[in-house]
């Protein structure tokens, strides 16, 4: 279980003033597969990073009694002067894992070959993403945080990534922010809606999606269905 207790987070805006991401939020996230919904800029990515511990709230605290990952594919913590291998070894030690086993898994998954021995600063964006995703798959967590599923490499690599990710769900849970409603429906069964610094948890994902459409003013037809064209325009965006 993950619990946010009176959590507030703001960011300074250019030209003065501050933007509220969360405003005194208290909410308990059960061990479920949760989709995060919200307008572009609502704070979905920021919330994931706070849950992971990468970003601290301005006020309040976040309690975790499960082992929580960093956002899958997150590359911001790599030391660019170190090699990919050295970065993997450091993270394995940090999490108390067998570094040789973690290195083996990352090497097999990321398919970087000799580039694993090169400094990360020399990597392309795709190589960096492969390293980050491979490392995410190599260390077990109770809850995985997902800020968009990775889509890097050829068809075989993408399929391998999907298969590895789905294998995690047999024993673990996810909290996912995605621009793809299809992805959320495929992987999540409940929802957390962020709106103007507030959050609402929905036990059923469909209810959360309906509330998301409501706050964005997407109308229903006489049969109670959302207009497909308008609904498609309000895709979920991972950027804050």
ZASEVEX-644738 format. One record per residue (C-alpha): residue in one letter; z, x, y. Coordinates in steps of 0.02 Angstrom, whole numbers, padded with zeros to 5 digits, always signed. Layout:
% residues N
AZXY/...
This chain:
% residues 240
X+00000+00000+00000/X-00040+00058+00177/X+00057-00013+00323/X+00022+00005+00509/X+00179-00023+00612/X+00160-00059+00799/X+00008+00055+00806/X-00078+00081+00973/X-00230+00190+01005/X-00330+00209+01166/X-00466+00326+01229/X-00497+00383+01405/X-00660+00317+01475/X-00780+00409+01587/X-00753+00353+01765/X-00569+00312+01734/X-00469+00187+01636/X-00436+00177+01450/X-00515+00082+01308/X-00402-00004+01183/X-00442+00026+01000/X-00280-00046+00929/X-00145-00128+01034/X+00025-00139+00951/X-00047-00180+00780/X+00065-00213+00631/X-00026-00252+00469/X-00006-00218+00283/X-00160-00169+00184/X-00139-00212+00000/X-00215-00108-00139/X-00382-00198-00129/X-00563-00154-00091/X-00565-00190+00095/X-00716-00201+00211/X-00686-00162+00394/X-00782-00276+00514/X-00802-00267+00702/X-00924-00252+00843/X-01003-00086+00886/X-00866+00009+00976/X-00723-00095+00905/X-00641+00057+00825/X-00687+00051+00641/X-00713+00238+00620/X-00559+00276+00724/X-00454+00163+00614/X-00514+00252+00457/X-00472+00421+00533/X-00299+00362+00581/X-00267+00297+00406/X-00323+00464+00335/X-00213+00563+00456/X-00357+00652+00543/X-00318+00559+00706/X-00142+00513+00765/X-00100+00347+00849/X-00036+00352+01028/X+00114+00250+00973/X+00181+00179+00811/X+00168+00247+00635/X+00065+00229+00477/X+00155+00223+00310/X+00060+00267+00151/X+00135+00254-00023/X-00032+00294-00105/X-00138+00452-00105/X-00269+00423+00030/X-00430+00522+00051/X-00511+00583+00209/X-00666+00478+00254/X-00794+00517+00119/X-00925+00636+00183/X-00821+00684+00337/X-00876+00859+00391/X-00772+00886+00546/X-00638+00992+00462/X-00751+01125+00385/X-00725+01300+00455/X-00902+01346+00499/X-00874+01534+00492/X-00815+01521+00312/X-00931+01498+00164/X-00946+01333+00075/X-00851+01410-00071/X-00709+01467+00041/X-00695+01295+00119/X-00688+01213-00053/X-00557+01336-00113/X-00449+01304+00042/X-00454+01114+00021/X-00416+01128-00166/X-00261+01232-00129/X-00210+01113+00011/X-00208+00967-00112/X-00126+01066-00252/X-00280+01058-00365/X-00347+01186-00487/X-00467+01275-00371/X-00581+01336-00510/X-00604+01159-00575/X-00636+01091-00400/X-00762+01229-00363/X-00851+01194-00527/X-00864+01007-00489/X-00925+01035-00311/X-01052+01166-00365/X-01121+01050-00500/X-01126+00898-00387/X-01186+00969-00220/X-01326+01072-00298/X-01318+01201-00159/X-01348+01350-00275/X-01329+01518-00186/X-01301+01430-00019/X-01124+01391-00077/X-01089+01575-00040/X-01161+01565+00136/X-01066+01520+00297/X-01064+01332+00332/X-01134+01368+00507/X-01300+01410+00421/X-01310+01242+00331/X-01429+01104+00375/X-01357+00932+00407/X-01408+00878+00232/X-01327+01029+00149/X-01169+00999+00249/X-01166+00818+00192/X-01191+00868+00010/X-01044+00987+00019/X-00933+00857+00101/X-00978+00719-00021/X-00961+00834-00171/X-00788+00887-00114/X-00740+00704-00090/X-00791+00667-00270/X-00697+00819-00341/X-00521+00772-00285/X-00439+00612-00353/X-00361+00485-00234/X-00285+00313-00254/X-00381+00247-00104/X-00545+00315-00039/X-00597+00290+00141/X-00783+00263+00168/X-00871+00272+00336/X-01047+00231+00278/X-01106+00279+00105/X-01197+00445+00103/X-01385+00437+00091/X-01443+00618+00079/X-01567+00704-00036/X-01699+00644-00156/X-01693+00487-00261/X-01606+00574-00406/X-01469+00643-00294/X-01443+00475-00210/X-01426+00391-00379/X-01304+00523-00437/X-01202+00495-00279/X-01197+00306-00307/X-01150+00327-00490/X-01009+00448-00448/X-00944+00335-00311/X-00945+00181-00421/X-00855+00276-00559/X-00711+00304-00438/X-00683+00116-00423/X-00626+00103-00604/X-00459+00180-00558/X-00457+00183-00367/X-00483+00068-00219/X-00585+00087-00060/X-00574+00043+00123/X-00753+00040+00190/X-00834+00027+00360/X-01022+00002+00347/X-01169-00062+00447/X-01234-00141+00286/X-01168-00314+00245/X-01246-00293+00073/X-01143-00137+00041/X-00983-00225+00094/X-01021-00372-00019/X-01059-00253-00164/X-00899-00153-00153/X-00768-00255-00059/X-00674-00416-00095/X-00566-00430+00062/X-00589-00391+00247/X-00503-00321+00400/X-00577-00382+00565/X-00552-00279+00723/X-00575-00370+00888/X-00516-00316+01061/X-00373-00209+00997/X-00313-00338+00871/X-00338-00343+00683/X-00340-00487+00560/X-00334-00466+00371/X-00434-00588+00264/X-00394-00607+00080/X-00575-00656+00050/X-00720-00551+00116/X-00827-00705+00147/X-00695-00775+00265/X-00693-00612+00360/X-00882-00612+00378/X-00878-00791+00443/X-00747-00742+00573/X-00852-00591+00622/X-01003-00702+00650/X-00897-00825+00749/X-00834-00694+00873/X-01013-00637+00898/X-01074-00814+00932/X-01197-00826+00787/X-01230-01014+00766/X-01244-01116+00608/X-01380-01240+00567/X-01346-01419+00513/X-01316-01362+00335/X-01182-01241+00394/X-01289-01086+00365/X-01303-00942+00487/X-01473-00912+00565/X-01541-00766+00464/X-01629-00682+00610/X-01477-00687+00724/X-01359-00634+00586/X-01469-00484+00547/X-01458-00428+00728/X-01269-00412+00714/X-01267-00273+00586/X-01109-00173+00562/X-01113-00004+00648/X-01002+00143+00597/X-01001+00217+00772/X-00851+00181+00881/
